[in-house]
Amino acid sequence: MGAIAFDLDGTLVDVKRRDFQVYSDILCSYSCTPIDIDLYWSFRREKKNIFEILRLSDFPPSYYGHFIKERQELIERAEYLLLDELFPSVLSVLEYLRKNYKCILVTKRNNIEVTNEQLKRLRLIDCFEDIHITLLDKKLIFQTIESLQYVIGDTENDIIPANSLNVSTIAVSSGIRGEMELAKLRPSYIINNFQKILDIL
């Protein structure tokens, strides 16, 4: 049986609200006004440098380092993870794929405990034969997965290492990167919603 490796953030779960709320809360703590959530997210999906977003937000350059540090501390806190929601059809698609593939989750996260709690809350914990929660380069994980046939993700962190291993890649453009940015990575396929995986597999 072949294996499929799935990314988590931006692939299975919509992280838009969490990502924006962390940015917004940090700016408000410095008495700065965040830009609109949709504009912020469009910049993120275009891979705009975070410092450019901060500049457009009139955030003082002298505090950029503080922003990065605080964002790293907040982005995986449980109260912010509660803002994440599953994309439509994720559970039903995973249930179908599990009949024919070994489904493996590979996510770049720092906090294993709160990630597992989130996976339980979203009913994802039992959808995978194996779960890798790591800060390692994903290529190192992909190399250990026997009979890996596909990698499904929404950023360069998924597509580039899989391409380097000659593994077929499915880029999901509803996540952290838009279709134009994903096309530059030359994935095997680009889809705009998770359900369309079934048209490929």
N, C-alpha and C positions, 0 to 999 in steps of 0.2 A: 504494500500500500504506500503510495506517495504521500509526501508531507507538504503542508502549506504553512508558512510563517506569517503571522499577522502582527502588524503594529497596533498599538492601543490608541494613543492620543491623536485625534484628528482622523483616524481610520475607523475605529469602532465607536469612539465617543467624541461628541462635539465639545470642544474645549473653548469655544469662542467666549462664553460668558466668564469662565474662570480666568482666562488669559487677560481679558479686559478688566475684570474686577480687581485683580492684583495690581495692574498698571494704574487704575483709577484710584484705588485706596492709597497707594504710595504717593501719587501726585497730590491728593487731597491732604495727606499728612504734612506736606510741605506748602500747603496753602496755594497750590496751583490748580488750574482747571483742566481736566482731561478733555481731549477731543471726543467727538461723537463715536459711539461704539462701532457703527458700520464703517466709518472712515478709518478708524483704528484697525479694524479687521481687514479691510481692503489693503492697507499698507502692509500688514503682516503677511497676507497671502501673496503680495508682490515681492516679498523678501526684502522689504525696505529695512535698512539698518535701524536698530532700536534707538540709536543716538539721534538719527534724523527725526524719528517720531517724537522723541523728547524735545528736540529743538522746535518742532512745530507745535508742541504743547507748552512752549515758553517755560520749560523746566530749566533751572539754572545749571549750566555746564559744570560748575564746581561740585555739583551733587550727583553727577552721572554715575560715579563709582558707588555711591550709596544706593542708588536705584538698583543697580545690578545685584549688589549684595542682598538687599532686602527682597528683591524679586525671587532670588534663589531660595531664600528662607521661607517665603510665603507660598510659592507656586504649588507645593505638594502638601500643604496643610489640609487637614480633614475638612475644615469648614469651607475651604475653597473648592475642594474636590466634589463637594455636594452640588456644585453648580454644573458639573458635567452631566450630559445626557447621552444616551445611546442614539446613534443615527437610526432612522427608520429601517426596519427589516433585518437588523443585525442578528438578533437571536434566531429568527427563522432561517436565515441564510446559513448561519453556523450549524444549526441543527441538521440541515440538509447536507452540508459539506462533510460533516463528521461521518456520514454513512460510507463515504468513498475515500476520504483522506484522513491522515493524522493532522490534526489542527494544533499548531504550536503558537503560543503568544510570546513575542519578543518585544519588550518595552524598555526604553531608557528612562528609568526612574531611580531616585535615590532612596526613597522611604518604602521599604518592602512591606512593612506592617500596614500602613495606611493604604497602600496600593491593593493589598489583598482584601482589606475591608471594603474598598470601593468595588472590586471585582465581585465580591459577595453581594453587595447592595444592588449592583446592576445585573445580577444573575449571569455573570460571565465566568465565574470561577469553575463551573463544571463543563464549560464548552471546549476545554483544551486538554489534550493529553499531557502537555508539559507547559510550564510557564517560566519564562526567564525575565526577571526584574533586575536590571543591571545598568551600570554606567559604562560598560565596555563597548568598544566598537562592535556594531552588530555583525560585522563580517566574522568576527571570532566566534559568535554564537551560530551563525548560519552554517559555518564549516562543520559544526558538530552534529547537525541535524541530518540523520540518515534519510536518503531518498528525497531530499528537498526539491520540489518541483516548481513551486511558486512562492514569491514574496509579495505580500500585499501591504502597501503603506502609502503615506501621503507626503513624504518629504525625501530630500536627498539622503537622509540618514538610513533610509530603507532601500531606495532604488540603486544608488551607486554601489554599495557593497554587494548587493545581489547580482547586479550586472557584471561585476568583476569576477564573480563565480560562475558566470554563464547560466544563472538561474532565471527563469521567466519572471517578469515583474508586472504587477498590476498597480498602477498609480491611481489613487482615489483623489479626485480634484475638489471634493466637498470639504476637505480638511484645512490644514495649515498652509498649503500651497495651492495656488490657482493653476488652471490648465496650462497657461503659457509658461509658467515656471517649471512645471512638471515635464512639459514637452522637451525642454532643454536637456533633461536627464536621459532622454531616449528609453523610456520604459517599453516593455513589450505591448502594453495596453494602457489606455487612460480611460477611466470611467468617471461619471459625475455623480453617481450614487451607488451605495453598497450593493443594492439589489442586482445591479447589472453584472456582478461577478458571475451570476448563474448563466449569463449569456456566453461566458467565456469557458467556464469549467464544465 
